[in-house]
Amino acid sequence: MPATTLARSVLKSALVLSPLLLAGCLATAPTMGENKGTVSGAAGGAQAENQNSKLEHCDETLGTLAMFEDPQAPWWSQMRERQLGSTLPVLRLMVQQSNCFVIVERGKAFANMERERALMQSGETRAGSNFGQGQIVAADYTMSPEIQFAGKTGGAGGGIGTGAIGLITAVAANMSQNEASTTLLLVDNRSGVQIAAAEGTGKNFDFGFFGGSLFGNSAVAGGAYAKTPAGKVVTAAFADSFNQMVKALRNYKAQQVKGGLGTGGRLGVSGGSTAASKEADQQAAPAATPTKKPAAAAKPKTTTKSTPATGTGTK
């Protein structure tokens, strides 16, 4: 929707509701299932309900997946300052809805799994609880989310006129764009090799009104218009990252290194012990000067004296 059309719609709603807002008598009943974000709905096993149709889907599951979110990363504390929680719940929902991986628990709930096993070992659980060894599913891969950037990236400027057109101009003049950029990394847990990496982006617009923001908390300044908050922008960026990763994995081809992975690579160093290093040393060594064989002694030439022919003459 063009910015001018959206601004007119926002202004119309604000003008209709302004008497009620000023009187403080406007209230609506809670609604359920509305204002959905980029990732919504549910997942049960391989089945998904009410998922975003733009989310990539895999007909064949690629393996088991654990997720790791680094709480020491700078972006992690910045999200807390914005009252945004962990990214893992929405990512886990998104991945399971895609059917590309089977999620295994390695987060805080894993402590409760260990507690149940401790109860079984202590003899406190009922017979047949079946919490014996050898049942936890291994994680083939680990996915790590990172938020590279999330914030405002400038706004529109403009003068303030009079009348209805002036009000629209005032809204457009305070329009700003929210953007987020995210990455997802996929690592093979057995080898430590990075399998895939993907980047994604998301954005939306804020519209100012009477010096405030329609995404703010001031009712008089235009209402608590929060249909697309910062959290949904970040979620949209992660969905874009995941879609890009799935597209790459559909055409996955393992990287090959001559001689095998982890055996020294193809970039040898002088004096090293790897095959590439030995090859580099051989290429750097000067070519050996061939030894000349001594010339054979010349054989003396034999001269043959001609004997004058003797004939018998008749005297």
Wavefront OBJ file of the C-alpha trace (Angstrom):
o trace
v 0.000 0.000 0.000
v 1.456 3.412 -0.938
v 2.512 5.620 1.972
v 0.001 8.366 1.049
v -2.920 5.917 0.917
v -1.924 4.377 4.232
v -1.553 7.802 5.803
v -5.064 8.780 4.652
v -6.476 5.574 6.180
v -4.702 6.219 9.483
v -5.873 9.836 9.532
v -9.480 8.849 8.830
v -9.505 6.364 11.703
v -7.906 8.888 14.037
v -10.466 11.599 13.200
v -13.385 9.219 13.749
v -12.049 7.922 17.062
v -10.583 11.142 18.454
v -13.697 12.235 20.461
v -13.878 8.842 22.129
v -10.150 8.780 22.772
v -10.265 12.207 24.393
v -13.218 11.171 26.527
v -11.346 8.036 27.603
v -14.390 5.831 27.020
v -13.145 3.652 24.140
v -12.625 -0.013 24.913
v -12.818 -3.165 22.847
v -13.136 -6.800 23.791
v -10.001 -8.938 23.451
v -9.753 -10.777 20.168
v -8.179 -14.172 19.552
v -6.227 -15.171 16.497
v -5.889 -11.719 14.952
v -2.870 -9.546 14.185
v -0.778 -12.495 13.097
v 2.913 -12.093 12.472
v 5.131 -13.584 9.784
v 5.426 -16.844 11.719
v 2.163 -18.011 13.258
v -0.077 -21.043 13.600
v 1.056 -24.387 14.982
v 3.025 -27.539 14.201
v 2.434 -31.113 15.293
v 4.985 -33.605 14.060
v 5.216 -33.231 10.292
v 1.865 -31.418 10.108
v 1.444 -27.638 10.251
v -1.647 -25.516 10.825
v -2.259 -21.917 9.729
v 1.362 -21.445 8.713
v 2.502 -18.603 6.507
v 2.200 -19.750 2.898
v 5.414 -17.884 2.044
v 7.450 -20.113 4.376
v 9.514 -22.714 2.492
v 8.554 -26.371 2.958
v 10.575 -29.595 2.629
v 8.955 -32.820 1.419
v 11.809 -34.786 2.994
v 13.257 -34.080 6.448
v 17.012 -33.474 6.334
v 17.959 -34.541 9.885
v 17.681 -33.640 13.564
v 18.419 -30.095 14.688
v 19.403 -28.381 17.937
v 19.393 -24.587 18.307
v 21.865 -22.395 20.130
v 21.355 -18.721 20.948
v 24.355 -16.846 22.373
v 23.216 -14.752 25.382
v 26.616 -13.006 25.419
v 26.132 -11.510 21.961
v 25.538 -7.716 21.903
v 22.241 -8.057 20.028
v 20.847 -10.338 22.740
v 20.876 -7.621 25.431
v 19.588 -5.050 22.936
v 16.528 -7.190 22.271
v 15.897 -7.422 26.028
v 15.957 -3.649 26.256
v 13.136 -3.588 23.702
v 11.136 -6.076 25.768
v 11.661 -8.788 23.169
v 12.278 -12.310 24.366
v 14.354 -15.164 22.996
v 14.292 -15.761 19.246
v 14.295 -19.541 19.704
v 10.549 -20.217 20.234
v 9.514 -18.553 16.986
v 12.456 -20.125 15.114
v 11.582 -23.579 16.402
v 7.977 -23.138 15.278
v 9.116 -21.936 11.868
v 11.538 -24.845 11.355
v 9.040 -27.506 12.422
v 6.325 -26.045 10.189
v 8.753 -26.272 7.271
v 9.335 -30.008 7.913
v 12.985 -29.497 6.912
v 14.384 -30.639 10.286
v 13.262 -32.493 13.408
v 13.877 -30.291 16.468
v 15.539 -31.849 19.519
v 15.615 -30.129 22.912
v 18.947 -28.811 24.126
v 17.759 -25.701 25.967
v 16.390 -25.091 29.443
v 13.833 -27.879 29.158
v 16.708 -30.354 28.868
v 17.310 -29.883 32.612
v 13.795 -31.170 33.275
v 14.489 -34.203 31.084
v 17.521 -34.978 33.248
v 15.409 -34.493 36.384
v 12.943 -37.122 35.224
v 15.771 -39.551 34.631
v 17.163 -38.819 38.074
v 13.745 -39.651 39.575
v 13.710 -42.932 37.688
v 17.187 -43.824 38.906
v 16.198 -43.026 42.490
v 13.310 -45.501 42.258
v 10.603 -42.870 42.763
v 8.887 -43.329 39.389
v 6.328 -46.022 38.677
v 7.300 -49.304 37.106
v 7.120 -49.142 33.346
v 7.970 -45.425 33.151
v 10.649 -46.416 30.665
v 13.211 -43.661 31.208
v 16.169 -45.949 30.677
v 19.362 -45.172 28.827
v 19.723 -44.993 25.069
v 16.547 -43.074 24.227
v 17.678 -39.459 23.696
v 17.895 -38.599 20.014
v 21.200 -37.090 18.865
v 21.269 -33.724 17.112
v 22.780 -34.035 13.660
v 23.061 -30.265 13.219
v 23.072 -27.046 15.251
v 21.489 -23.830 14.014
v 22.640 -20.476 15.444
v 20.647 -17.252 14.955
v 22.261 -13.805 14.886
v 20.682 -10.360 14.575
v 23.065 -8.172 12.629
v 20.963 -5.020 12.782
v 17.538 -3.944 14.026
v 16.472 -0.308 14.151
v 15.262 2.744 12.295
v 16.954 3.666 9.040
v 15.822 7.240 8.482
v 12.556 8.975 7.731
v 10.772 11.231 5.327
v 10.837 14.984 5.580
v 8.331 17.582 4.499
v 6.490 20.730 5.433
v 3.229 20.925 7.380
v 0.262 22.457 5.531
v -3.255 23.261 6.658
v -6.537 21.358 6.542
v -6.887 17.671 5.756
v -4.022 17.747 3.237
v -1.875 19.404 5.883
v -2.623 16.623 8.369
v -1.683 13.981 5.791
v 1.516 15.885 5.066
v 2.283 15.986 8.796
v 1.908 12.202 9.049
v 4.047 11.559 5.965
v 6.681 13.976 7.221
v 7.171 11.813 10.327
v 7.304 8.497 8.494
v 10.317 6.321 9.285
v 11.430 2.868 8.268
v 12.237 0.001 10.642
v 14.643 -2.607 9.319
v 16.245 -5.798 10.569
v 18.992 -7.976 9.142
v 19.590 -11.500 10.448
v 21.748 -14.547 9.730
v 21.369 -18.265 10.368
v 24.336 -20.658 10.540
v 24.012 -24.436 10.202
v 26.844 -26.651 11.528
v 27.330 -30.415 11.300
v 27.731 -31.627 14.893
v 29.876 -34.640 14.087
v 32.525 -32.933 11.998
v 32.125 -29.282 13.008
v 31.828 -28.336 9.340
v 29.544 -25.427 8.487
v 26.874 -26.794 6.179
v 25.026 -23.595 5.298
v 24.734 -19.885 6.065
v 21.972 -17.477 5.083
v 21.093 -13.800 5.489
v 17.642 -12.235 5.492
v 15.962 -8.866 5.948
v 12.624 -7.452 7.052
v 11.189 -3.946 7.214
v 8.106 -1.885 7.956
v 7.148 1.788 8.317
v 6.242 3.952 11.313
v 4.018 7.017 10.857
v 4.325 9.991 13.191
v 1.218 11.951 14.195
v 1.270 15.301 15.992
v 4.912 14.853 16.904
v 4.357 11.363 18.302
v 4.585 7.910 16.814
v 1.640 5.758 15.954
v 3.694 2.932 17.423
v 3.953 4.739 20.728
v 1.747 4.673 23.816
v 0.066 8.082 23.597
v -3.650 7.741 22.890
v -4.107 11.458 22.201
v -1.189 11.396 19.727
v -2.872 8.900 17.429
v -3.485 5.716 19.390
v -1.471 2.601 20.222
v -1.084 1.507 16.605
v 1.189 -1.532 16.885
v 0.141 -3.824 14.095
v 3.761 -4.375 13.028
v 6.039 -3.921 16.061
v 9.809 -4.296 16.033
v 9.571 -7.950 17.011
v 7.619 -8.785 13.869
v 10.237 -7.072 11.724
v 12.951 -9.254 13.275
v 10.778 -12.353 12.813
v 10.237 -11.487 9.160
v 14.009 -11.168 8.709
v 14.586 -14.606 10.271
v 11.883 -16.118 8.046
v 13.667 -14.630 5.043
v 16.994 -16.059 6.294
v 15.481 -19.516 6.695
v 13.831 -19.423 3.280
v 17.164 -18.550 1.676
v 18.866 -21.410 3.550
v 16.256 -23.980 2.508
v 16.590 -22.952 -1.131
v 20.353 -23.485 -0.918
v 19.987 -26.850 0.861
v 17.663 -28.155 -1.843
v 20.654 -28.017 -4.185
v 23.175 -29.060 -1.518
v 26.475 -30.472 -2.677
v 29.175 -31.332 -0.162
v 32.373 -29.336 -0.485
v 35.353 -31.469 -1.464
v 39.028 -31.018 -0.656
v 41.673 -33.031 -2.499
v 43.106 -35.518 -0.040
v 40.126 -35.266 2.345
v 38.757 -32.773 4.867
v 41.023 -31.843 7.758
v 44.173 -33.382 6.316
v 45.993 -30.135 5.698
v 44.098 -28.600 2.827
v 45.522 -27.453 -0.479
v 47.404 -24.391 0.836
v 50.737 -25.853 1.874
v 53.435 -24.060 3.865
v 57.159 -24.518 3.507
v 58.566 -27.186 5.800
v 55.145 -28.517 6.784
v 54.191 -32.145 7.149
v 50.961 -32.155 5.150
v 50.718 -33.460 1.617
v 50.176 -29.936 0.279
v 53.258 -28.660 2.164
v 55.446 -31.447 0.817
v 54.168 -30.743 -2.667
v 54.977 -27.045 -2.205
v 58.523 -27.895 -1.071
v 59.045 -30.074 -4.123
v 57.873 -27.304 -6.433
v 60.150 -24.772 -4.743
v 63.300 -26.973 -4.872
v 65.751 -25.994 -7.690
v 66.033 -28.496 -10.488
v 69.132 -30.759 -10.194
v 71.902 -30.089 -12.787
v 72.442 -33.249 -14.833
v 75.990 -34.690 -14.617
v 77.814 -34.707 -17.970
v 79.533 -37.925 -18.940
v 83.257 -37.568 -19.849
v 83.878 -37.532 -23.564
v 85.260 -40.769 -24.941
v 88.959 -40.676 -26.099
v 89.353 -40.311 -29.820
v 90.657 -43.387 -31.541
v 93.858 -42.913 -33.623
v 93.304 -42.947 -37.326
v 95.027 -45.815 -39.264
v 96.714 -44.861 -42.536
v 97.123 -47.440 -45.297
v 100.178 -47.155 -47.600
v 99.476 -48.002 -51.173
v 101.946 -50.557 -52.672
v 102.941 -49.737 -56.199
v 101.793 -52.297 -58.578
v 104.566 -54.492 -59.931
v 104.222 -55.933 -63.295
v 106.340 -58.367 -65.354
v 107.812 -56.734 -68.258
v 109.603 -58.252 -71.306
v 112.945 -57.017 -71.975
l 1 2 3 4 5 6 7 8 9 10 11 12 13 14 15 16 17 18 19 20 21 22 23 24 25 26 27 28 29 30 31 32 33 34 35 36 37 38 39 40 41 42 43 44 45 46 47 48 49 50 51 52 53 54 55 56 57 58 59 60 61 62 63 64 65 66 67 68 69 70 71 72 73 74 75 76 77 78 79 80 81 82 83 84 85 86 87 88 89 90 91 92 93 94 95 96 97 98 99 100 101 102 103 104 105 106 107 108 109 110 111 112 113 114 115 116 117 118 119 120 121 122 123 124 125 126 127 128 129 130 131 132 133 134 135 136 137 138 139 140 141 142 143 144 145 146 147 148 149 150 151 152 153 154 155 156 157 158 159 160 161 162 163 164 165 166 167 168 169 170 171 172 173 174 175 176 177 178 179 180 181 182 183 184 185 186 187 188 189 190 191 192 193 194 195 196 197 198 199 200 201 202 203 204 205 206 207 208 209 210 211 212 213 214 215 216 217 218 219 220 221 222 223 224 225 226 227 228 229 230 231 232 233 234 235 236 237 238 239 240 241 242 243 244 245 246 247 248 249 250 251 252 253 254 255 256 257 258 259 260 261 262 263 264 265 266 267 268 269 270 271 272 273 274 275 276 277 278 279 280 281 282 283 284 285 286 287 288 289 290 291 292 293 294 295 296 297 298 299 300 301 302 303 304 305 306 307 308 309 310 311 312 313 314 315
